[in-house]
Amino acid sequence: MPNLIEIVWSLYGCYRIALRDNNALGYFNLSASGFWTSFGAMLLIVPVLFVEGYLDFKAMDPKIGFSAFLFIKLAIVALAWLGYLALVGLLDGYVFKTGKFGVFTIVFNWAYLAINLFWIPFYILILGLMGPEATALFSLIYIGLSYVFLWFVITETLRISGGIAGLLAFGKFILVILVQIAVFELYFS
């Protein structure tokens, strides 16, 4: 599990990536131990996803219980996250051959936490002030911006062309949709 200093510097590194700072990677622990501690970001994100899941549940009023709803949400996040890392790892190992998959993984893990920490206060504010309909619109804007940020992460870490990075970012979008379909199909069939 990462310590508080590593968490703060990694989140600050994500901020620097968003500003397109060429020295942003210097804020991350890019060692072998940093690779493994970056997975702690996924544990840190669980409370954020719990809050977001609870708010989604209340706004949507689905026909299933909260526990099932939250389980589905967490399953989709975990499978899409791991699936995307596997996809990028395979592509980097056999196609791009940059040798920077470890760096990508570290930054991607922290970036996923950062974008969710950034989003949750806005989500709460928009939901409280404008209701679920406005939240849906702002969620689409947020999703689009998060994929632009993913493009920044890919270009900064793997050092591949912007077009290929764009395809990789779009690949995550497609993967998330496929995971959602698969999880819904498994759970509701």
C-alpha angles and dihedrals in degrees: 000000000000120000123238094261092054091047093051095045092046092051089047088050089056089053090051090050089053088054088051092242109173089212095052094110089064089075094062128081097242095178126110090262089049088056091058097039090052087070086066086074087072090058091047090054095058095084090049091050090046091055092045091046091051092050091046090049093052093045096046100036093205123197093248131074124269094250092055091044092051092045091054091048093049092044091053092048094047096045094045091047095049092039092053093049089050091049094050091043092054093045092048093046097048108020114022097027093193094145088221100107091113091056090047091051094051094049094040092054093050092041091055090055092044096052092048093048088049093049103045098071091048090047092052092046095047093044092050096045104034108017134233096307093060090042090060091054094047090045089059090051090048092049091051092049092047090057090050087052090049087054088054090051093049095048092045097047107032094032093218127143120287093244094054089044089053090053090050091050090049088048089061090052091053092045092053091052092049091048091049091051092047094048093047090047092050095044100041101037 
